[in-house]
């Protein structure tokens, strides 16, 4: 630290930038934002791009200096024009937000792209968002996906989340819950709260899908039983309930129930009661899984099953 300070005091721009960064981060010295700004300014005035970029950030956020968006843009621009990726990205954000400069999405996009092509993850993410929302460029899900992936692969949580959304919704790529969950989990592991919410939603949808597949399988078996008069009435009615779950074919349900009821048989009442209980529970599972459409789709049958249970 002593050597860095000596070099900084002798006018070495690189050392001035490093000393400013030490004061900003509290590394080797007590954290002191005004001191950080003072040393950044000395280096920035000598043309040090990193110092110019950090001085711009100090003005943007009001660290060690009165917040001033116009000053932030001025210093970002000096650094950006020298090719400093962080400054290019931040200048893009300034144009997108209209802070310190007139809002201009095409200009934001242009600066994002310069930084993104240097591999700067934040800019890659924002470029992806621009394509996803059509800000300053024609909306393009595939380009949004491509840039989000670049940032996500560098560990940028927001991009990992957006990549998960693309896979979950099939935006720019084939819908794939497995991939969606994989990227959501990466983002969630970094504390991205919305990612965990989406994990829960995808897993609920998968559980509902498994329940539907199970009902469909039972329904296929039911078709072979429906017209076989020798089967117990309770079995026929129960299979019909499963079919109603998967196909929402209520007329078929009532036809099979009527057939079962006509056959009579006290021994079958308990069996049908168990069937009705099981089907009602399955409908309730749809609601628990968050599949409101499936729940509403079958709620009338659930009510009928419960009503029949009370009758017997």
KOLTOR-455529 format. One line per field, with one value per residue (C-alpha): residue number from 1; residue in three letters; x, y, z. Coordinates in pm, 1 decimal, padded with zeros to 6 digits, always signed. Layout:
<nodes>
nr	[NUM/...];
rest	[ALA/...];
u	[X/...];
v	[Y/...];
w	[Z/...];
</nodes>
This chain:
<nodes>
nr	[1/2/3/4/5/6/7/8/9/10/11/12/13/14/15/16/17/18/19/20/21/22/23/24/25/26/27/28/29/30/31/32/33/34/35/36/37/38/39/40/41/42/43/44/45/46/47/48/49/50/51/52/53/54/55/56/57/58/59/60/61/62/63/64/65/66/67/68/69/70/71/72/73/74/75/76/77/78/79/80/81/82/83/84/85/86/87/88/89/90/91/92/93/94/95/96/97/98/99/100/101/102/103/104/105/106/107/108/109/110/111/112/113/114/115/116/117/118/119/120/121/122/123/124/125/126/127/128/129/130/131/132/133/134/135/136/137/138/139/140/141/142/143/144/145/146/147/148/149/150/151/152/153/154/155/156/157/158/159/160/161/162/163/164/165/166/167/168/169/170/171/172/173/174/175/176/177/178/179/180/181/182/183/184/185/186/187/188/189/190/191/192/193/194/195/196/197/198/199/200/201/202/203/204/205/206/207/208/209/210/211/212/213/214/215/216/217/218/219/220/221/222/223/224/225/226/227/228/229/230/231/232/233/234/235/236/237/238/239/240/241/242/243/244/245/246/247/248/249/250/251/252/253/254/255/256/257/258/259/260/261/262/263/264/265/266/267/268/269/270/271/272/273/274/275/276/277/278/279/280/281/282/283/284/285/286/287/288/289/290/291/292/293/294/295/296/297/298/299/300/301/302/303/304/305/306/307/308/309/310/311/312];
rest	[UNK/UNK/UNK/UNK/UNK/UNK/UNK/UNK/UNK/UNK/UNK/UNK/UNK/UNK/UNK/UNK/UNK/UNK/UNK/UNK/UNK/UNK/UNK/UNK/UNK/UNK/UNK/UNK/UNK/UNK/UNK/UNK/UNK/UNK/UNK/UNK/UNK/UNK/UNK/UNK/UNK/UNK/UNK/UNK/UNK/UNK/UNK/UNK/UNK/UNK/UNK/UNK/UNK/UNK/UNK/UNK/UNK/UNK/UNK/UNK/UNK/UNK/UNK/UNK/UNK/UNK/UNK/UNK/UNK/UNK/UNK/UNK/UNK/UNK/UNK/UNK/UNK/UNK/UNK/UNK/UNK/UNK/UNK/UNK/UNK/UNK/UNK/UNK/UNK/UNK/UNK/UNK/UNK/UNK/UNK/UNK/UNK/UNK/UNK/UNK/UNK/UNK/UNK/UNK/UNK/UNK/UNK/UNK/UNK/UNK/UNK/UNK/UNK/UNK/UNK/UNK/UNK/UNK/UNK/UNK/UNK/UNK/UNK/UNK/UNK/UNK/UNK/UNK/UNK/UNK/UNK/UNK/UNK/UNK/UNK/UNK/UNK/UNK/UNK/UNK/UNK/UNK/UNK/UNK/UNK/UNK/UNK/UNK/UNK/UNK/UNK/UNK/UNK/UNK/UNK/UNK/UNK/UNK/UNK/UNK/UNK/UNK/UNK/UNK/UNK/UNK/UNK/UNK/UNK/UNK/UNK/UNK/UNK/UNK/UNK/UNK/UNK/UNK/UNK/UNK/UNK/UNK/UNK/UNK/UNK/UNK/UNK/UNK/UNK/UNK/UNK/UNK/UNK/UNK/UNK/UNK/UNK/UNK/UNK/UNK/UNK/UNK/UNK/UNK/UNK/UNK/UNK/UNK/UNK/UNK/UNK/UNK/UNK/UNK/UNK/UNK/UNK/UNK/UNK/UNK/UNK/UNK/UNK/UNK/UNK/UNK/UNK/UNK/UNK/UNK/UNK/UNK/UNK/UNK/UNK/UNK/UNK/UNK/UNK/UNK/UNK/UNK/UNK/UNK/UNK/UNK/UNK/UNK/UNK/UNK/UNK/UNK/UNK/UNK/UNK/UNK/UNK/UNK/UNK/UNK/UNK/UNK/UNK/UNK/UNK/UNK/UNK/UNK/UNK/UNK/UNK/UNK/UNK/UNK/UNK/UNK/UNK/UNK/UNK/UNK/UNK/UNK/UNK/UNK/UNK/UNK/UNK/UNK/UNK/UNK/UNK/UNK/UNK/UNK/UNK/UNK/UNK/UNK/UNK/UNK/UNK/UNK/UNK/UNK/UNK/UNK/UNK/UNK/UNK/UNK/UNK/UNK];
u	[+00000.0/+00289.2/+00441.7/+00106.3/+00056.1/+00406.3/+00355.5/+00012.6/+00152.6/+00419.7/+00145.9/+00127.1/-00229.9/-00246.7/-00144.9/-00392.6/-00670.7/-00563.5/-00547.5/-00892.4/-01023.4/-00868.0/-01048.2/-01376.6/-01355.6/-01184.4/-00889.1/-00576.7/-00731.0/-01048.9/-01326.5/-01353.7/-01564.4/-01451.3/-01089.2/-01176.3/-01331.6/-01028.7/-00786.0/-01013.9/-01034.2/-00655.1/-00624.4/-00928.9/-00793.9/-00484.1/-00707.0/-00713.9/-01026.7/-01096.1/-01072.9/-01303.6/-01554.2/-01541.4/-01565.8/-01877.5/-02022.9/-01943.9/-02141.5/-02427.0/-02473.4/-02360.9/-02066.0/-01830.8/-01980.9/-02317.7/-02519.2/-02503.8/-02627.1/-02488.6/-02140.7/-02180.1/-02263.3/-01972.7/-01718.5/-01877.2/-01852.2/-01481.7/-01409.8/-01650.4/-01487.0/-01159.7/-01324.5/-01381.6/-01656.1/-01803.3/-01838.0/-01993.3/-02247.6/-02325.7/-02353.7/-02604.3/-02801.6/-02798.2/-02948.8/-03207.7/-03313.9/-03279.8/-03057.6/-02823.1/-02910.0/-03223.0/-03368.7/-03259.6/-03302.4/-03107.0/-02810.5/-02849.0/-02844.0/-02534.4/-02335.9/-02462.0/-02343.9/-01993.0/-01955.6/-02131.0/-01896.5/-01610.5/-01773.7/-01914.2/-02193.1/-02412.6/-02419.2/-02492.2/-02786.7/-02919.4/-02874.0/-03081.7/-03351.7/-03352.0/-03415.0/-03679.3/-03873.7/-03798.8/-03624.6/-03423.5/-03436.0/-03690.8/-03818.3/-03631.0/-03663.7/-03374.4/-03133.4/-03263.8/-03191.8/-02843.8/-02729.1/-02895.0/-02709.2/-02372.6/-02432.5/-02586.8/-02284.8/-02070.9/-02285.6/-02499.2/-02810.4/-03060.3/-02957.8/-02984.9/-03338.0/-03431.7/-03286.2/-03505.2/-03808.8/-03718.9/-03707.8/-04020.3/-04224.0/-04056.3/-03931.3/-03667.4/-03614.2/-03815.9/-04007.8/-03807.3/-03897.8/-03579.7/-03361.3/-03586.3/-03543.9/-03168.0/-03126.5/-03380.9/-03187.5/-02859.7/-03022.8/-03196.1/-02864.9/-02744.6/-03045.8/-03264.9/-03605.4/-03823.8/-03630.3/-03745.2/-04104.6/-04077.0/-03917.3/-04222.4/-04455.0/-04278.4/-04268.7/-04639.0/-04716.5/-04515.2/-04704.3/-05035.8/-04920.5/-04831.7/-05175.8/-05338.9/-05127.5/-05232.7/-05599.4/-05564.8/-05412.2/-05701.8/-05944.8/-05800.4/-05854.9/-06207.7/-06302.1/-06250.3/-06464.4/-06755.2/-06961.7/-06879.5/-07200.0/-07041.2/-06820.0/-06924.5/-07130.6/-06896.5/-06595.9/-06776.1/-06883.2/-06539.0/-06365.6/-06610.8/-06510.9/-06148.7/-06247.6/-06443.1/-06130.2/-05914.9/-06167.4/-06430.9/-06690.4/-06974.9/-07241.6/-07029.5/-06998.3/-07372.4/-07432.2/-07188.4/-07321.1/-07675.9/-07562.4/-07393.8/-07690.5/-07932.8/-07730.0/-07774.6/-07598.8/-07552.5/-07204.3/-07091.9/-07201.2/-06893.4/-06671.3/-06817.0/-06790.9/-06416.8/-06384.4/-06570.6/-06350.8/-06037.1/-06147.6/-06254.4/-05912.5/-05746.0/-05944.7/-05837.6/-05476.9/-05511.4/-05597.6/-05312.4/-05073.2/-05181.8/-05346.3/-05655.6/-05769.2/-05771.3/-05942.7/-06222.5/-06242.2/-06342.4/-06499.2/-06854.1/-06763.3/-06600.0/-06922.6/-07127.6/-06898.5/-06921.2/-07300.5/-07330.1/-07113.2/-07352.0/-07653.9/-07523.3];
v	[+00000.0/+00235.4/+00182.6/+00244.1/+00564.2/+00686.0/+00625.3/+00791.8/+01099.3/+01116.2/+01140.3/+00781.5/+00753.4/+00376.7/+00400.8/+00685.8/+00467.3/+00174.5/+00395.6/+00532.0/+00178.3/+00084.5/+00374.9/+00280.9/-00085.1/-00033.0/-00250.8/-00173.3/+00155.7/+00271.6/+00299.5/+00663.4/+00759.2/+01125.6/+01008.8/+00754.3/+01028.8/+01253.2/+00988.8/+00874.0/+01235.0/+01274.3/+00960.3/+01041.3/+01383.8/+01208.0/+00995.6/+00671.5/+00497.6/+00282.1/+00586.1/+00780.6/+00494.6/+00473.5/+00849.6/+00833.9/+00566.4/+00781.8/+01069.3/+00839.9/+00689.7/+00985.9/+00804.6/+01064.1/+01340.1/+01503.2/+01287.4/+01433.8/+01228.2/+01468.8/+01445.1/+01068.8/+01057.5/+01290.8/+01066.7/+00745.5/+00880.1/+00963.6/+00609.6/+00445.2/+00616.2/+00457.2/+00115.5/+00063.4/-00202.4/-00111.1/+00251.6/+00150.9/-00060.3/+00217.4/+00476.1/+00242.6/+00226.7/+00607.2/+00631.5/+00366.0/+00538.1/+00896.2/+00986.2/+01271.8/+01244.0/+01228.3/+00877.5/+00701.8/+00324.0/+00284.9/+00462.9/+00242.4/-00063.4/+00057.3/+00101.2/-00226.2/-00404.2/-00255.0/-00378.5/-00709.9/-00793.8/-00753.8/-01018.0/-00781.5/-00983.4/-00693.0/-00551.5/-00894.9/-00925.4/-00577.7/-00643.6/-00959.0/-00759.9/-00504.5/-00779.2/-00945.2/-00621.8/-00464.0/-00160.0/+00018.4/-00287.4/-00523.1/-00771.7/-01100.2/-01389.3/-01582.8/-01291.9/-01232.0/-01596.2/-01586.0/-01280.8/-01397.4/-01727.5/-01551.9/-01359.5/-01658.5/-01874.7/-01613.8/-01656.4/-01342.1/-01429.2/-01204.2/-01356.8/-01708.3/-01626.0/-01483.3/-01788.4/-02003.6/-01799.9/-01850.2/-02227.4/-02237.9/-02040.0/-02159.8/-01812.5/-01840.8/-02207.1/-02527.4/-02536.4/-02741.6/-02756.7/-02944.8/-02666.1/-02402.7/-02560.2/-02591.9/-02218.6/-02112.0/-02314.4/-02145.5/-01805.3/-01914.7/-02036.0/-01676.0/-01549.4/-01448.1/-01478.2/-01482.9/-01784.2/-01993.3/-01881.8/-02002.0/-02330.1/-02395.2/-02310.0/-02541.2/-02827.6/-02779.1/-02790.9/-03110.3/-03272.4/-03172.9/-03313.9/-03645.9/-03655.7/-03592.4/-03861.9/-04104.6/-04021.3/-04057.3/-04401.5/-04506.6/-04360.6/-04575.6/-04882.0/-04765.2/-04770.1/-05144.5/-05189.1/-04960.0/-05195.0/-05513.9/-05585.0/-05846.6/-05594.0/-05470.0/-05150.5/-04973.4/-05045.6/-04917.4/-04596.2/-04545.4/-04592.0/-04346.0/-04094.3/-04130.6/-04078.4/-03765.9/-03632.9/-03674.2/-03594.4/-03379.7/-03601.1/-03559.1/-03716.3/-04029.6/-04019.8/-04006.5/-04281.3/-04514.9/-04423.0/-04492.1/-04829.0/-04913.5/-04796.8/-05000.1/-05313.3/-05249.1/-05454.3/-05359.1/-05507.4/-05248.0/-04937.2/-04929.0/-04994.8/-04701.7/-04484.3/-04556.6/-04484.0/-04154.7/-04059.7/-04132.2/-03931.5/-03639.3/-03640.3/-03639.4/-03332.3/-03165.8/-03248.9/-03042.5/-02742.0/-02813.6/-02835.1/-02493.1/-02617.7/-02397.4/-02484.6/-02856.0/-02793.9/-02584.4/-02830.9/-03109.8/-02929.8/-03026.0/-03391.4/-03344.8/-03192.7/-03478.3/-03738.8/-03572.0/-03546.6/-03915.9/-04005.4/-03816.7/-03989.6/-04338.1];
w	[+00000.0/+00082.7/-00259.7/-00432.5/-00235.5/-00315.1/-00684.3/-00672.3/-00500.9/-00770.3/-01034.0/-01161.7/-01302.2/-01263.1/-00898.0/-00842.4/-00978.5/-00756.2/-00449.4/-00527.2/-00558.6/-00222.9/-00057.0/-00226.0/-00121.9/+00214.4/+00117.0/+00321.3/+00436.7/+00607.8/+00351.2/+00246.7/-00056.6/-00076.5/-00080.8/-00347.3/-00561.5/-00511.2/-00635.8/-00917.7/-01034.2/-01042.5/-01256.2/-01469.8/-01558.0/-01692.2/-01917.2/-01717.2/-01851.3/-01545.9/-01319.5/-01551.8/-01539.8/-01159.0/-01124.2/-01342.3/-01113.9/-00808.3/-00960.1/-01064.0/-00718.7/-00506.9/-00349.9/-00199.2/-00413.0/-00472.8/-00712.4/-01062.1/-01358.2/-01617.3/-01468.8/-01457.1/-01828.6/-01912.2/-01739.2/-01865.7/-02218.8/-02184.8/-02067.1/-02313.3/-02607.4/-02495.7/-02505.7/-02132.0/-02123.6/-01783.6/-01892.2/-02223.7/-02038.1/-01790.1/-02067.7/-02233.2/-01908.3/-01888.9/-02236.9/-02150.7/-01827.8/-01950.1/-01653.1/-01744.7/-02113.0/-02328.9/-02330.3/-02648.9/-02679.6/-03007.0/-02843.4/-02536.8/-02760.9/-02946.7/-02623.9/-02477.1/-02789.4/-02770.5/-02413.3/-02477.2/-02761.7/-02514.7/-02296.0/-02031.9/-01868.2/-01753.1/-02105.8/-02252.8/-02017.1/-02102.7/-02472.3/-02426.8/-02246.8/-02530.8/-02786.5/-02566.7/-02525.0/-02862.6/-02711.5/-02979.1/-03202.4/-03357.4/-03098.8/-03143.1/-02895.6/-03048.0/-03011.6/-02660.1/-02578.8/-02731.8/-02534.3/-02212.6/-02245.7/-02279.4/-01957.0/-01779.7/-01856.1/-01680.5/-01369.5/-01398.9/-01195.8/-01377.4/-01709.6/-01566.4/-01455.9/-01798.4/-01969.7/-01746.8/-01852.4/-02220.8/-02176.7/-01960.1/-02212.8/-02532.0/-02628.1/-02900.2/-02816.8/-02782.7/-02453.9/-02204.4/-01834.3/-01751.2/-01889.8/-01732.7/-01389.8/-01435.2/-01503.0/-01241.1/-00983.5/-01076.1/-01024.8/-00703.5/-00562.0/-00589.3/-00395.2/-00690.4/-00520.3/-00833.3/-00958.4/-00660.9/-00723.1/-01082.6/-00974.2/-00758.1/-01049.2/-01296.3/-01047.6/-00972.2/-01343.4/-01378.4/-01090.4/-01247.5/-01580.0/-01416.4/-01255.1/-01592.2/-01757.8/-01486.4/-01539.0/-01914.9/-01870.5/-01647.2/-01899.3/-02175.2/-01960.0/-01886.6/-02254.1/-02259.1/-01946.1/-02014.3/-02229.7/-02040.3/-01845.5/-01620.4/-01440.7/-01100.4/-01114.2/-00870.5/-01092.7/-01402.0/-01227.3/-01079.0/-01413.2/-01560.6/-01294.9/-01399.4/-01759.6/-01666.0/-01496.3/-01808.0/-02079.1/-01905.0/-02071.6/-01825.6/-02049.8/-02059.4/-01683.1/-01629.9/-01888.3/-01713.2/-01370.8/-01483.4/-01618.4/-01289.8/-01084.8/-01296.4/-01227.8/-00853.8/-00589.6/-00229.1/-00229.7/-00484.7/-00294.9/-00071.5/-00371.2/-00565.2/-00255.5/-00241.3/-00613.4/-00575.2/-00279.8/-00481.7/-00781.8/-00562.4/-00399.0/-00740.5/-00838.9/-00514.0/-00600.8/-00916.4/-00701.6/-00459.6/-00755.3/-00873.3/-01193.2/-01172.1/-01523.2/-01447.4/-01115.8/-01267.3/-01554.2/-01315.5/-01021.7/-01119.9/-01110.6/-00771.2/-00640.8/-00787.8/-00630.1/-00290.9/-00323.8/-00406.5/-00106.9/+00121.0/-00031.5/+00033.6];
</nodes>
